[in-house]
């Protein structure tokens, strides 16, 4: 997503994003997954592979280092190179419906994740305005838990003002997409463990009149944006540092609220550029303009590990 696509939404002078790699870390030290938790990452990988084989090699190394169970990917542009990358990831396999318009994909661990089904929703023409790319649902089993993940890439751009009278308005299209996802879950997955994620191309902290996620945010009994604290916090933790904003999100249904509260659970932006010698310039040139956002859930306990609730 280019900088010009963001100017209308955040009409401010962008802050320069400096990353000097002061700690001298490298990609082999990057880590997030554990044997005891379920991890999923959303990652807009910007027209993969952005810099051809260099990108493939970098992303392969990053995925191996992160050691997560599932990656929900946006913007795959080359099927052959995507499959080449998968061949180098011995613990993983992947699913890519199509590279059309920079497709959605999943990469997942074959010994941990049991796939029941992967399918798209809202695929017919009445929904193409809301969803330029149809949401992709993964129905999976993890250590006895049935989980549904919905991977998304919403329409970009806009002027920051939602005009519900204009169906072509970018904010309105994202608002419609958000409400349709909520409607789908309420109707079809109302008692399931659901994680919705992706490049949703808008911020969570807009005022109500312009907040495309307002219906989800307001339904606090049933939904929670796991990354809300990131969205309202320091710009250093946002997922789109090149034009500082946080537009990649993860929200969950109430069936997972207790799991998110467990002690080993976490949500964070993965600052991969901190582990690269060239910092964000290197990351931006060779990998993506977005940083991944990661969710880790601990199943089996609640109340921060206090099973007796004392």
C-alpha positions in Angstrom: 0.0 0.0 0.0 1.6 3.2 -1.1 1.9 6.5 0.8 -0.5 8.3 -1.5 -3.2 5.9 -0.6 -2.9 7.1 3.0 -2.7 10.8 2.5 -6.5 11.3 2.5 -7.0 9.3 5.6 -4.3 10.8 7.8 -3.5 14.2 6.4 -0.5 14.9 8.5 3.1 15.2 7.8 4.5 11.6 8.3 7.1 11.2 10.9 10.3 9.7 9.8 10.6 6.1 11.0 14.2 5.5 12.2 15.4 2.1 13.2 19.1 1.9 14.0 19.2 -1.7 15.2 21.0 -0.6 18.3 20.8 -3.9 20.0 22.7 -5.7 17.3 20.0 -8.4 17.0 19.5 -10.7 14.0 16.6 -12.6 12.5 17.7 -15.9 14.2 16.8 -14.2 17.6 13.3 -13.3 16.5 10.7 -15.6 18.2 7.0 -15.7 19.2 5.6 -19.3 19.2 5.7 -21.8 22.1 4.8 -25.4 22.4 2.1 -24.6 25.0 0.1 -21.9 23.1 -1.8 -21.3 19.9 -0.3 -18.5 17.7 -1.6 -16.8 14.6 -0.1 -13.9 12.7 -1.7 -11.5 10.2 0.9 -10.2 7.7 0.4 -8.0 4.6 3.5 -9.1 2.7 3.1 -6.4 0.0 2.9 -8.0 -3.5 5.0 -11.0 -2.5 7.8 -11.3 -3.5 8.6 -7.6 -3.3 12.2 -8.1 -4.2 12.1 -11.5 -5.9 14.4 -14.2 -4.4 15.8 -11.9 -1.8 12.2 -11.6 -0.4 11.6 -15.3 -0.5 14.8 -16.0 1.4 14.1 -13.3 4.0 10.5 -14.4 4.6 11.5 -18.1 4.9 14.0 -17.2 7.6 11.5 -15.0 9.4 8.7 -17.7 9.4 11.2 -20.3 10.7 12.3 -17.9 13.5 8.8 -16.8 14.5 7.8 -20.5 14.9 4.1 -19.8 15.0 1.3 -22.2 14.2 -0.5 -20.2 11.5 0.2 -17.1 9.3 -2.7 -15.4 7.6 -1.1 -13.6 4.6 -2.3 -10.8 2.4 -0.9 -9.7 -1.0 0.6 -12.8 -2.6 1.3 -11.9 -6.2 3.4 -14.9 -7.5 2.1 -18.4 -7.0 5.3 -20.1 -8.2 7.5 -18.2 -5.7 5.0 -18.7 -2.9 5.1 -22.4 -3.5 8.9 -22.3 -3.7 9.0 -20.7 -0.3 6.7 -23.3 1.1 9.0 -26.0 -0.2 11.7 -24.5 2.0 9.5 -24.5 5.1 9.7 -28.2 6.1 7.3 -27.9 9.1 4.7 -25.9 7.1 2.4 -26.1 4.2 0.1 -23.5 2.7 -3.1 -22.7 0.9 -3.5 -20.0 -1.8 -6.8 -19.6 -3.5 -5.5 -17.3 -6.2 -3.0 -14.5 -6.7 -5.7 -12.4 -8.4 -5.5 -8.8 -7.1 -2.8 -9.9 -4.6 -4.4 -12.9 -3.1 -5.0 -14.2 0.5 -3.2 -17.2 1.8 -2.5 -19.3 4.8 0.7 -21.0 6.0 0.4 -23.4 8.8 2.2 -26.2 10.7 1.2 -29.6 9.5 1.9 -31.5 12.7 0.0 -29.1 15.0 -2.9 -27.8 12.8 -5.7 -30.1 11.5 -7.6 -28.5 8.7 -11.3 -29.3 8.5 -12.0 -26.9 5.6 -10.8 -23.7 3.9 -13.4 -21.6 2.0 -14.3 -18.1 0.9 -17.4 -16.2 1.9 -19.2 -13.2 0.2 -17.9 -14.3 -3.2 -20.8 -13.1 -5.4 -21.0 -9.8 -7.2 -23.3 -8.0 -4.7 -20.5 -8.1 -2.2 -17.6 -7.1 -4.5 -17.7 -3.5 -3.4 -17.4 -4.4 0.3 -14.9 -7.1 -0.3 -12.5 -6.6 -3.2 -11.0 -9.9 -2.0 -13.4 -12.4 -0.5 -12.7 -13.2 3.1 -11.0 -16.6 3.5 -12.2 -18.9 6.4 -10.1 -21.6 7.9 -11.9 -24.2 10.0 -9.2 -26.0 12.1 -8.6 -28.1 15.1 -5.8 -27.3 17.6 -5.1 -29.6 20.5 -8.8 -30.5 20.8 -10.1 -26.9 20.2 -12.1 -26.1 17.1 -11.2 -22.6 15.8 -12.3 -20.5 12.9 -10.0 -17.9 11.4 -11.2 -15.4 8.8 -8.5 -13.7 6.8 -9.3 -10.3 5.2 -7.9 -7.5 3.1 -10.3 -4.6 3.1 -10.5 -1.7 0.5 -7.8 0.9 1.0 -7.7 4.7 1.0 -10.3 7.3 1.6 -10.6 10.8 3.0 -11.2 9.8 6.6 -14.9 10.8 6.4 -17.5 8.1 6.2 -20.4 9.0 3.9 -23.1 6.3 4.2 -25.0 7.9 1.3 -22.2 7.1 -1.1 -21.8 3.3 -1.5 -18.5 3.9 -3.3 -17.0 5.8 -0.5 -14.0 3.9 0.8 -14.9 4.2 4.5 -18.4 3.1 3.7 -17.1 0.1 1.9 -15.0 -0.9 4.9 -17.9 -0.2 7.3 -20.1 -2.5 5.2 -17.4 -5.2 5.1 -17.1 -5.0 8.9 -20.8 -5.3 9.4 -21.1 -8.2 7.0 -18.4 -10.1 8.8 -20.2 -9.6 12.1 -23.4 -10.7 10.5 -21.8 -13.9 9.1 -20.4 -14.8 12.5 -23.6 -13.9 14.4 -25.6 -16.1 12.0 -23.2 -19.0 11.3 -20.6 -19.1 14.0 -22.3 -17.7 17.0 -21.0 -20.3 19.5 -17.6 -20.9 18.0 -14.0 -19.8 18.7 -13.6 -17.1 16.0 -10.5 -15.0 15.2 -10.9 -12.3 12.5 -7.8 -10.7 11.2 -6.1 -9.0 8.3 -5.1 -5.7 6.7 -8.4 -3.9 7.4 -7.0 -0.6 6.1 -8.5 1.6 8.8 -7.8 2.7 12.4 -9.7 1.6 15.5 -9.5 5.0 17.2 -11.6 7.2 14.8 -14.4 9.1 16.2 -17.7 7.2 16.2 -19.1 9.0 13.1 -16.2 7.9 11.0 -15.3 4.6 12.7 -15.8 1.8 10.3 -15.6 -0.8 13.1 -18.1 0.9 15.4 -20.7 -2.0 15.3 -18.0 -4.5 16.4 -16.4 -2.3 19.0 -19.8 -1.4 20.5 -20.8 -5.1 20.8 -18.6 -5.7 23.9 -20.5 -8.8 25.0 -19.5 -10.7 21.9 -16.4 -9.1 20.3 -13.1 -7.7 21.3 -10.3 -6.2 19.3 -7.3 -7.9 20.8 -5.0 -5.2 19.4 -7.0 -2.2 20.8 -4.2 -1.3 23.2 -1.7 -1.2 20.4 -4.0 1.0 18.3 -4.4 3.5 21.2 -0.7 3.4 22.2 2.6 4.5 21.0 3.2 4.8 17.2 6.3 2.8 17.7 4.1 -0.3 18.0 1.9 0.4 15.0 1.7 -2.0 12.1 2.2 0.5 9.3 5.3 2.5 10.3 6.1 4.0 6.9 3.0 6.2 7.2 2.5 5.9 10.9 -0.8 4.2 11.6 -2.2 0.9 12.9 -4.4 -0.7 10.2 -3.7 -4.4 10.6 -6.1 -5.9 13.2 -7.2 -9.0 15.1 -10.6 -9.3 16.8 -12.0 -12.3 18.6 -15.4 -13.6 19.8 -16.4 -13.9 23.4 -15.6 -17.7 23.4 -11.9 -16.7 23.5 -12.1 -13.8 26.0 -10.9 -16.0 28.9 -8.1 -17.4 26.8 -6.8 -14.0 25.9 -6.7 -13.2 29.7 -4.5 -16.1 30.5 -1.0 -15.4 31.6 0.8 -16.8 28.5 -1.4 -15.0 26.0 -0.2 -12.0 24.2 -0.8 -9.7 21.2 1.9 -7.6 19.7 3.3 -6.0 16.5 6.3 -8.0 15.4 9.1 -5.5 14.9 11.0 -7.6 12.5 13.0 -4.6 11.4 14.6 -4.4 14.8 16.4 -7.7 13.9 17.7 -6.6 10.5 21.1 -4.9 10.1 19.5 -2.3 7.8 16.5 -1.6 10.1 13.2 -0.5 8.6 14.8 0.7 5.3 16.0 -2.9 4.7 12.7 -4.4 5.7 10.7 -2.0 3.5 12.9 -2.5 0.5 13.0 -6.3 0.6 9.9 -7.5 2.5 6.9 -5.2 3.1 5.5 -1.9 4.1 3.5 -3.6 6.9 4.7 -5.3 10.0 2.9 -8.5 11.2 0.5 -8.4 14.1 0.6 -11.6 16.2 -1.8 -13.2 18.7 -0.9 -15.9 21.2 -3.6 -17.7 23.1 -3.1 -20.0 26.1 -5.9 -22.6 26.3 -6.9 -24.7 29.2 -6.6 -22.2 32.1 -8.2 -18.9 33.0 -7.8 -16.1 35.5 -4.1 -15.8 34.7 -3.5 -19.5 35.5 -5.5 -19.6 38.7 -7.8 -22.5 38.0 -9.4 -22.2 41.5 -10.2 -18.5 40.8 -8.7 -17.6 44.3 
